[in-house]
């Protein structure tokens, strides 16, 4: 029976490990978050591989792959399989290349939630969608006065997804 496992890689070595494991015939998943402004790993230095459960040969091959730090698990029980429902959910959200496309703000009037900075947890209205630098203008009502703030895409999230 096959199961999914988590591999911890050396920093910035995810692609090296992915290519070696794919070349060896293993199914892998390295989820990437992508929007029109940036691309980044969902779990930096971690990727998923499908192995034969309990196969010492598979574990050894993965463990000694260049760029691998370790298979996640316990010393006494060995590598720990990721629950299938978690992997199903993750794979449903990714395309065939493992990319998760983030929803971008498209039009003025959308409600947004500030996720960090001085205005964290404030809800505002998108007044001006993101420009090429990734900045957008949000309108807040504070003490019955309108307040405009220029924020980055990383600072806010759509209120309703």
N, C-alpha and C positions, 0 to 999 in steps of 0.2 A: 504494500500500500504506500502511495506517495503522500507526502505532507510538505507544507511550507515551513521554512526555517528562516531566521534572521541572521545575516552575516554583518559583523562590524568590520569595516575596512579602515585602512590607514587614511588619514585626511587627504582629500582630493584624489583618491585612487579608485573611486567607485567605477569609473568607465573601464579602467584596466581590468578589474575583477570581473565586471560584466562580460567583457569581450572574451576573457579566458573561459569563463563558465559556459557561455553560449557555444564557444568553439568545442568544448567538451561534451556538448549535447544537453545541457541542463536548461530547464525553463527558469527564467529570472524575472524579477520585477523591481524597478528602481523608479518610484513615483517622482515626477517632476511637476512643480507648480509653474504655470506659464500664463502671462498676460502680455499685452502689447509693449510693456515697459521692461519686464525682467523675466528671467527664468532661474529657478532655484530648486534645489532638492527638497522634497517634503520631509525626508529624514536624512540630513547630511551624515555621511559616513556609515549609513546602514542600507542594506538592500535585502531582498527576499529571494530565496532559491527553493525550488521544488526538488526534494530528494526522496529516495526510498527510505521509509521510516525504519530505523534500527540498523541501517546498513553502515557498518564500520568503514567499508571501502569508500562509500560516498562521503562520509564525514571526513575521513583522512584526506581525500582528494581536495575537498573544499578548504579544509584547514590549512593545507600546505600550498594553496594557490597564492601566487605573488600578489601582495597588497591586502591580504586578509589578516585581520587581527585575531578574530575568533568567531565561532558560531555561538550565538547566545543560548545560555542554558545554565545548568548547575554542574558543579564538579562531580557530584555523586550520581546524578541521573543522566548526564550528557546533554546534548542539545535539546531544546524545548521547541516543540512544534507550535506554530501559530494556529489558533482555531480557524477552521475552514470558513466559518461565517464572517470572520474579520477579513480574510483574504478575498472572499466573494464581494464584500462591500467595497474594498479597496480596488479590486479589478473592475468593478462596475463603473467606478468613477474615473478610470483612466482609459485613454485610447490605446491603440495597438502599440504605440511607442512608449507607453507608461506616462503620458502627459495628462495632467489635470488642468483644464482651461478654467481660469478664474473668471467669474462674472465681472464684467466691467460696467461702470456707470455710463449709461448711454444718453440719458436725457435729463434736462433740468426738471426739478420738481420731485425727484426720487428722494425718499427718506434715507438718511445715512446715520450710522452710529460711529462715534469717534472711539477708537480702540486704544489710543495712547496719546501721551502729551498732556498739556495743561487742560485741555477740554475733554479728557477721557470720560467716557460714559454719557456724554452729552449727545442728544439727538438733534440733527439739523436737516435742512432741506438743501439738496444739491442745486446750486444756483448756476454754476458754470461747469460743464463737464471737463474732464481732464484734457490738458493740452499735451503737446509732444514731450514736455519735461515731466509729465506725471503729476502735475499739480492741478488741483481743482478748487473751486470756490464754494464754500458752504455758508448758508445763512442760518443763524441761530437767533432765538429770542431770549434775551437776558435782561431781567429787571424791566420788562415791557419795552425794551429798546432793541432794534435790530442790530445784530453783530455779524459782520462778515469776516470770515477767516479763510486764508489760503492754506490748504493742507495737501499732503502728498497722498497718493493712492494707498500707500501702506498704512496710513494713519486711520483710515476709515473703512467701513464695510457696509454693504447694503443692509438696511434694516430688515427687509423681508427677502429671503433667498428662495 
